[in-house]
Amino acid sequence: MSALPSRLLAAQLRAGAYGAWAGGHPGAPEVGVTVPVQDAPQLERVLGAAQEAGAKVTVLVSPVLAGLEPDALYAAAQAGHEIAGAGLPDSPSALEAASAQLVQSWAADGLGRASLRRLAAQGIRPLPAPLDTPQPGQTVRVLPEQLAEGLGHLRALGYRPVPVRDVPGWRPAGPRDLLLHVYTHTVEANFAREHGVIDLAVRADAVMRVAALDHAPAPLPLPRDTPTAELHLHSPRIVGLSGRSALTAYRAYLRSLKDVAAAMKARPELQEAQAVFAVTLFHAQLEQGGFALLPLPPLRARVYGLGFRVLRLVYGTARPPSEPQPKLAWMTREAFLAKYG
């Protein structure tokens, strides 16, 4: 497909310009699958692969193809797939006439402001930029020849591939979406890079990240030069799962500790870690999971508490934390791997 929008236009779309879509619920396992098709044989291949997998997708089609192959588009719509636009929006009505389906979305690739204004005037919204790796409530783009493999991969990770229109909580973007994007790609990305944080949130409900440390920070009852592993949460994921239910988030939290155990056995940088710890407000859950709790010095507790409040503001969760003050939760490597490995 055509090139993605310029940085400025992409930022404006993330903020809701031209009625652009933002995405869906950040705790939902559904992910919107978009598939660009260029001709009738490709469309037939997509329909066959989707039928074999028992899946529905969003097919990205140009008005030109709609005019040339109306029967193929109608068959796709009748099979339950969503029809969305791609390319220059010269005649969006051609898509609707061929598919007998209301077109709500259009791929923004290569579109200028005039085209986006034309779409907005007809109530058609630009799709969000597809992600390289799936995230709950967002979209991915899969090429026709890779659809069968792509659908299987998504399901293996716990995702539910659906048409974009069927993603729970699917909504238009607003300025806050741009601010959140900037925060995650600057503040959080810089922190992860500087501290060597390893993202383990591959599955749809995985919420953990981990960093290897060459020391044991206070108040761990270990020699200062003891290598350790520090747990970090994938903030958008845990906020999204908490939005579904506290029990859902709790179960995902505990399941994700198994991801940490697997990483400690497999990743070279974690081989020497003799303890696992986290400074967290979720210490009651970790205590139930076998972690020992240690109080933080008052000043350090206040600093961490302020940081957690900032995160709650950034990610927009109204749910109060399970505990008012953070604590340090920890386990020895041996005990952690025995329980979660």
C-alpha positions, 0 to 999 in steps of 0.5 A: 500500500502507499506510504504512511502519513507524514509525522505531523499529519500522523500526530493530528490523526492520533489526536482525532483530526478528520474523525480518525479512529483511536482503537478499542478497549486496552484490556480486550483480547480482540484485535482488529485484523485488516487485509489489503487486497489488490485484485479478485484472486487476492480477495478469493485467497483471503476469503478462503483462508478466513473461512478455513480459520473460522475468522472474520476480518476487515478487507481494505479495498480501493473503489477501483477494484469495487468497480471491477469486481463488485460480485467478489466484494458482495461475497466478502460482505455476505461472508461477514467481513467488513469492507473498508476503503483504501487508496484515493477516495474518489468514489466511496459510494462504489464500495457501498454499492458493490458490497451492500454494506455501509463503509465506516473506515478508510486506510489513511496510507498515502492520503493528503488533507484534501482526501481526508476532508472528503472522507470526513464529509461523508462520515468515513473515519481514518483507521489508526496506524496498524501496529507491528506487534499486536496489542489489545484493542488495536489493529494489525495489518496482514498480507493476503498470503500470510493471513492463515499463518497470521490468524494462527499466530494471533490466536496462539498468543491469546488474541481474538482476531475480529473485523475492526468494527467488532473490537470492543470499545472501538471509538474515535481518537481525541487529544489525550490519545496523542498525549498518551502515545507521546508519553509511552514513546518518550518517557517510558521508552527512554526508561526502558532503554536506559534500564535495560527493561525486557518486555515480556508482554507478548501474550494478550493478557501478559503484563510483566517486564523485567530488568537485570540489575548488578546489585541488590538495592536496599532494603533487600537483605542481600549483599549489595553486589548481589545480581537481582531482577526487578519486575516492572508492569506493562502499564497500559495492559494492567490498566486495561485489564483492571478496567475489565475487572480486578479479578481479571487483572489479578489472574493476569498478574499471577500468570505473567510471573510464569513469563518472568520465570521462563525469561530467568531461565532462558535469557543470558542477562538474567542467569546470575540474578539471585532474587526477584523483586518489585516496588509496587502497590500490588504487594498484597497480591504478590504476598499471596503469591509467595513474596515477602514484603519489606517496607520502604524508607519513608522518603523513597515510599513517597517518591514511588507513590508520587510516580504511581499517581502520575502513571494513574493520571497518564493512563486514565484509570479511575480505580483506586490502588489496592494499597495506599503505600508501595512496598518492596516484594521479593523472593529468592531465585530458587523459591521463585523458580520453584513456584513459577518455573 
